[in-house]
């Protein structure tokens, strides 16, 4: 999850992990659901601690990100290789590979504005669960994992068509990986987790450090002065892009808007890898939100808990002003 919050309605169930035929049936059902409104998706409430003084107002017009994705057109900015084409045969017809390595959607989706990708989500709480719902509804091939094992994700898989896997398998072949687990649990992730991910994959960090409320004191943040995502990056051994950490999980389902809508929210995105940042910003655009480049990871303190942008539901102008107004001093309520 992106942060600590009262638990919403969880759509996870017990039982055995589904077999290949069950997964095929789920994907067929998901394909049918993709033609319907995303607003009908199930919801899990909350995603983080939201300071009481934050505004809930709408914001000004959007900032457009260059279109890196097109459902029935161009690739994702990386050269298509033979190995990637072989891997994509496992998409079971959802993405057809045309001559020249360009993929096109075999199932037109009126809500889809981008190329379909393989995405791994580690964490199935509020943020992870709702990203699973939205990304599968857009047609992406999503694998989802949690600490309790794939057998506990039967209901979420049945609802969305995502593939439940173990944490060790979540990044296999993934072009985007989302880590959305409690901050203090990040060092417990298995070694070699990203060894089988796609070359040049983007890694999204949605986490927040809650020393008093959940995580306990972490010396790298408190004593070394590392930003939360810089600390996370060191634990994971791969560049991360900080996004969704101050976003209500419910907003992922309910507040997405088409490009140009005056009520479209903007989300801050920070990271040092510019290529990965462009991929993440374009994916967020596809999800129905504008983005603001919040700088590198050493600047990402501007979007940590209790900063002006944390929990802000505004457009590009409002988010830009909130980032500029942040103080580097860690609030007392978020010190260990």
C-alpha positions as CSV (number, residue, x, y, z in Angstrom):
1,X,0.0,0.0,0.0
2,X,1.1,3.6,-0.5
3,X,0.9,4.3,3.2
4,X,-0.8,3.4,6.4
5,X,-4.6,3.9,6.7
6,X,-7.7,2.2,8.1
7,X,-8.1,-0.9,6.0
8,X,-10.7,-0.8,3.4
9,X,-12.7,-3.6,2.0
10,X,-10.2,-6.2,0.9
11,X,-11.1,-8.4,-2.0
12,X,-8.7,-11.3,-1.2
13,X,-9.9,-14.8,-0.5
14,X,-8.5,-18.1,0.6
15,X,-8.2,-21.3,-1.4
16,X,-5.9,-22.9,-3.9
17,X,-4.1,-21.0,-6.6
18,X,-6.0,-21.3,-9.9
19,X,-4.8,-23.5,-12.7
20,X,-4.2,-22.5,-16.3
21,X,-7.8,-23.1,-17.4
22,X,-9.1,-20.9,-14.5
23,X,-6.7,-18.2,-15.5
24,X,-7.9,-18.4,-19.1
25,X,-11.5,-18.0,-17.9
26,X,-10.6,-15.0,-15.8
27,X,-8.8,-13.3,-18.7
28,X,-11.9,-13.8,-20.9
29,X,-14.1,-12.3,-18.2
30,X,-11.7,-9.4,-17.8
31,X,-11.7,-8.8,-21.5
32,X,-15.4,-8.5,-21.4
33,X,-15.3,-6.2,-18.4
34,X,-12.8,-4.0,-20.2
35,X,-15.5,-2.7,-22.5
36,X,-17.4,-1.4,-19.5
37,X,-16.8,1.7,-17.4
38,X,-13.9,1.5,-15.0
39,X,-16.0,3.4,-12.5
40,X,-17.8,0.2,-11.8
41,X,-14.7,-1.4,-10.4
42,X,-14.7,-2.6,-6.7
43,X,-13.0,-0.3,-4.2
44,X,-10.8,-0.4,-1.2
45,X,-10.8,2.7,0.8
46,X,-7.9,4.9,2.0
47,X,-4.2,4.8,1.2
48,X,-2.3,6.9,3.6
49,X,-2.4,9.4,6.5
50,X,-3.8,12.6,5.1
51,X,-3.1,15.8,7.1
52,X,-6.3,17.6,8.1
53,X,-5.2,21.0,6.6
54,X,-4.9,19.7,3.0
55,X,-7.3,21.1,0.4
56,X,-9.7,18.9,-1.5
57,X,-10.3,21.4,-4.3
58,X,-9.9,20.8,-8.0
59,X,-7.1,22.4,-9.9
60,X,-6.2,24.2,-13.1
61,X,-5.6,22.7,-16.5
62,X,-3.4,19.7,-17.4
63,X,0.2,19.2,-18.2
64,X,0.6,16.8,-21.1
65,X,3.2,14.1,-21.1
66,X,4.6,13.0,-24.5
67,X,2.7,9.9,-25.6
68,X,5.0,7.0,-25.1
69,X,2.1,4.6,-25.5
70,X,-0.6,3.9,-28.1
71,X,-2.8,0.9,-27.8
72,X,-2.8,0.0,-31.5
73,X,0.3,1.8,-32.6
74,X,3.9,2.4,-31.4
75,X,6.1,0.6,-29.0
76,X,7.1,1.7,-25.6
77,X,10.3,3.5,-26.5
78,X,12.6,0.4,-26.2
79,X,13.7,-1.7,-29.1
80,X,11.7,-4.9,-29.5
81,X,13.9,-7.9,-29.3
82,X,13.4,-11.5,-30.2
83,X,13.3,-12.5,-26.6
84,X,10.6,-10.0,-25.9
85,X,8.5,-11.3,-28.8
86,X,8.9,-14.8,-27.5
87,X,7.8,-13.7,-24.1
88,X,4.8,-11.9,-25.4
89,X,3.4,-15.1,-26.9
90,X,2.3,-15.8,-23.4
91,X,-0.1,-12.9,-23.6
92,X,-2.6,-15.4,-25.1
93,X,-3.8,-13.2,-28.0
94,X,-4.4,-10.0,-26.0
95,X,-1.5,-8.3,-27.8
96,X,-0.9,-9.2,-31.4
97,X,2.7,-8.7,-32.6
98,X,2.6,-7.1,-36.0
99,X,5.5,-7.2,-38.5
100,X,8.3,-5.0,-37.3
101,X,7.6,-5.9,-33.7
102,X,4.8,-3.4,-33.2
103,X,2.0,-4.6,-30.9
104,X,-1.6,-3.9,-31.4
105,X,-4.6,-4.6,-29.1
106,X,-6.5,-7.7,-30.2
107,X,-9.3,-6.4,-28.0
108,X,-10.1,-2.8,-28.7
109,X,-10.8,-1.0,-25.4
110,X,-12.4,2.4,-25.5
111,X,-10.7,3.4,-22.3
112,X,-7.2,2.4,-23.4
113,X,-4.9,5.0,-24.7
114,X,-1.6,3.2,-24.4
115,X,0.4,0.1,-25.3
116,X,-0.3,-2.9,-23.1
117,X,2.6,-4.1,-20.9
118,X,3.5,-6.8,-18.5
119,X,3.3,-5.3,-15.0
120,X,4.3,-6.9,-11.7
121,X,2.7,-5.6,-8.4
122,X,4.3,-6.5,-5.1
123,X,1.7,-5.8,-2.4
124,X,-2.1,-6.2,-2.7
125,X,-3.2,-3.8,0.0
126,X,-5.2,-0.6,-0.8
127,X,-2.9,0.9,-3.4
128,X,-1.7,-2.4,-4.8
129,X,-5.2,-3.8,-5.0
130,X,-6.6,-0.8,-6.8
131,X,-3.7,-0.5,-9.2
132,X,-4.4,-4.1,-10.0
133,X,-8.0,-3.3,-10.7
134,X,-7.3,-0.3,-12.9
135,X,-4.4,-1.7,-14.9
136,X,-6.1,-5.0,-15.7
137,X,-9.2,-3.1,-16.8
138,X,-7.0,-1.2,-19.2
139,X,-5.8,-4.5,-20.6
140,X,-2.3,-4.8,-19.1
141,X,-1.0,-8.2,-18.2
142,X,-0.7,-7.9,-14.4
143,X,0.9,-10.3,-11.9
144,X,0.2,-9.6,-8.3
145,X,1.9,-10.9,-5.1
146,X,1.7,-10.4,-1.4
147,X,3.5,-11.7,1.7
148,X,0.9,-14.4,2.4
149,X,1.1,-16.3,-0.9
150,X,-0.9,-16.5,-4.1
151,X,-3.6,-18.7,-2.5
152,X,-4.8,-15.7,-0.6
153,X,-5.3,-13.6,-3.8
154,X,-8.0,-15.8,-5.3
155,X,-10.8,-13.3,-5.0
156,X,-8.7,-10.4,-6.4
157,X,-7.6,-12.6,-9.3
158,X,-11.2,-13.7,-9.9
159,X,-12.3,-10.1,-9.9
160,X,-9.6,-8.7,-12.1
161,X,-8.1,-11.4,-14.2
162,X,-4.6,-10.7,-12.7
163,X,-2.3,-13.6,-12.2
164,X,-1.5,-14.4,-8.5
165,X,2.1,-15.3,-8.0
166,X,4.7,-15.5,-5.3
167,X,6.7,-12.4,-4.5
168,X,9.8,-14.1,-6.0
169,X,7.9,-14.5,-9.3
170,X,6.2,-11.0,-9.4
171,X,8.8,-9.2,-11.5
172,X,9.4,-12.0,-14.0
173,X,9.3,-10.5,-17.5
174,X,7.8,-7.3,-16.2
175,X,8.3,-4.0,-17.9
176,X,7.0,-2.1,-14.9
177,X,7.3,-3.3,-11.3
178,X,5.4,-1.7,-8.4
179,X,6.6,-2.1,-4.8
180,X,3.8,-1.2,-2.5
181,X,4.4,-2.9,0.8
182,X,5.0,-1.4,4.3
183,X,8.2,0.7,4.3
184,X,9.9,-1.3,7.0
185,X,9.4,-4.6,5.2
186,X,11.3,-3.6,2.1
187,X,14.6,-5.1,3.2
188,X,12.8,-8.5,3.6
189,X,12.1,-8.8,-0.1
190,X,14.0,-11.8,-1.6
191,X,17.4,-11.3,-3.1
192,X,17.5,-11.4,-6.9
193,X,13.9,-10.3,-7.1
194,X,14.5,-8.3,-10.3
195,X,16.9,-10.7,-12.1
196,X,14.2,-11.9,-14.5
197,X,12.5,-8.6,-15.1
198,X,12.5,-7.1,-18.6
199,X,15.6,-5.2,-19.6
200,X,15.2,-1.5,-18.7
201,X,12.2,-2.1,-16.6
202,X,10.8,0.8,-14.5
203,X,10.5,0.3,-10.7
204,X,7.8,2.3,-8.9
205,X,8.0,2.9,-5.1
206,X,4.7,4.0,-3.5
207,X,5.9,3.7,0.1
208,X,5.9,6.1,3.0
209,X,7.9,6.0,6.3
210,X,5.7,6.0,9.4
211,X,8.1,5.6,12.3
212,X,5.6,6.3,15.1
213,X,2.6,4.7,13.5
214,X,4.0,1.5,12.0
215,X,7.6,1.1,10.9
216,X,9.7,2.0,13.9
217,X,12.9,4.0,13.7
218,X,15.0,3.5,10.6
219,X,18.6,4.9,10.9
220,X,19.2,5.5,7.3
221,X,16.4,8.0,7.2
222,X,16.8,9.5,10.7
223,X,20.6,9.6,11.0
224,X,21.9,9.7,7.4
225,X,19.2,12.1,6.2
226,X,18.2,9.9,3.3
227,X,14.9,10.6,1.6
228,X,12.5,7.7,2.0
229,X,12.8,6.6,-1.7
230,X,16.6,6.9,-1.7
231,X,16.6,4.5,1.3
232,X,14.2,2.2,-0.5
233,X,16.4,2.3,-3.6
234,X,19.4,1.2,-1.6
235,X,17.5,-1.8,-0.2
236,X,16.3,-2.8,-3.6
237,X,19.5,-2.2,-5.6
238,X,17.7,-0.7,-8.5
239,X,16.7,2.9,-9.4
240,X,13.2,3.7,-8.2
241,X,10.6,6.2,-9.3
242,X,8.5,7.6,-6.4
243,X,4.8,7.9,-7.3
244,X,1.4,7.3,-5.7
245,X,2.8,7.7,-2.2
246,X,0.4,10.6,-1.4
247,X,-2.5,9.4,-3.4
248,X,-5.8,8.1,-1.9
249,X,-6.3,4.5,-3.0
250,X,-9.9,5.3,-3.7
251,X,-8.9,8.1,-6.0
252,X,-7.2,5.6,-8.3
253,X,-10.6,4.1,-9.0
254,X,-12.9,7.1,-8.8
255,X,-11.0,10.3,-9.7
256,X,-9.4,9.5,-13.0
257,X,-10.3,11.9,-15.8
258,X,-9.7,12.2,-19.6
259,X,-6.9,14.4,-20.8
260,X,-7.9,18.1,-20.8
261,X,-10.7,17.7,-18.2
262,X,-10.4,20.7,-15.8
263,X,-11.0,18.4,-12.8
264,X,-8.1,16.1,-13.7
265,X,-5.8,15.5,-10.8
266,X,-2.0,15.7,-11.0
267,X,0.5,13.4,-9.2
268,X,4.1,14.3,-8.4
269,X,6.7,11.9,-9.7
270,X,10.4,11.9,-8.6
271,X,13.3,9.8,-9.8
272,X,16.8,10.0,-11.3
273,X,16.3,7.6,-14.2
274,X,14.7,9.9,-16.8
275,X,13.8,7.1,-19.2
276,X,12.0,5.2,-16.4
277,X,10.4,8.4,-15.2
278,X,8.9,9.0,-18.7
279,X,7.5,5.5,-18.7
280,X,5.9,5.9,-15.3
281,X,4.5,9.4,-16.1
282,X,3.0,8.0,-19.4
283,X,1.5,5.1,-17.5
284,X,-0.1,7.5,-15.0
285,X,-1.4,9.6,-17.9
286,X,-3.0,6.4,-19.2
287,X,-4.6,5.8,-15.8
288,X,-6.3,9.2,-16.1
289,X,-4.0,11.6,-14.1
290,X,-1.6,14.4,-15.0
291,X,1.9,14.4,-13.6
292,X,4.4,16.9,-12.3
293,X,8.1,16.2,-12.5
294,X,9.2,16.5,-8.8
295,X,12.9,16.2,-9.6
296,X,15.4,13.5,-8.5
297,X,15.2,11.2,-5.5
298,X,17.1,13.6,-3.4
299,X,14.3,16.1,-4.0
300,X,11.6,13.6,-3.2
301,X,11.3,14.9,0.4
302,X,8.9,17.4,-1.2
303,X,6.2,14.7,-1.5
304,X,6.8,12.8,1.8
305,X,4.2,12.6,4.5
306,X,2.8,15.9,5.9
307,X,4.2,18.0,3.1
308,X,1.8,20.4,1.2
309,X,1.4,18.1,-1.8
310,X,0.8,15.0,0.3
311,X,-2.9,14.1,-0.2
312,X,-3.5,17.1,-2.4
313,X,-6.3,16.7,-5.0
314,X,-5.4,19.5,-7.4
315,X,-4.1,19.9,-10.9
316,X,-0.7,20.7,-12.3
317,X,-0.5,24.3,-11.1
318,X,-1.6,23.4,-7.5
319,X,0.8,20.5,-7.3
320,X,3.7,22.5,-8.6
321,X,3.0,25.3,-6.0
322,X,2.7,22.7,-3.2
323,X,6.0,21.1,-4.1
324,X,7.7,24.5,-4.1
325,X,6.2,25.3,-0.7
326,X,7.6,22.2,1.1
327,X,10.1,22.4,3.9
328,X,13.0,19.9,4.1
329,X,12.6,19.6,7.9
330,X,10.8,16.3,8.8
331,X,7.6,17.0,10.6
332,X,7.6,16.0,14.3
333,X,4.7,13.5,13.8
334,X,6.8,11.6,11.3
335,X,10.1,11.3,13.2
336,X,11.3,8.2,14.9
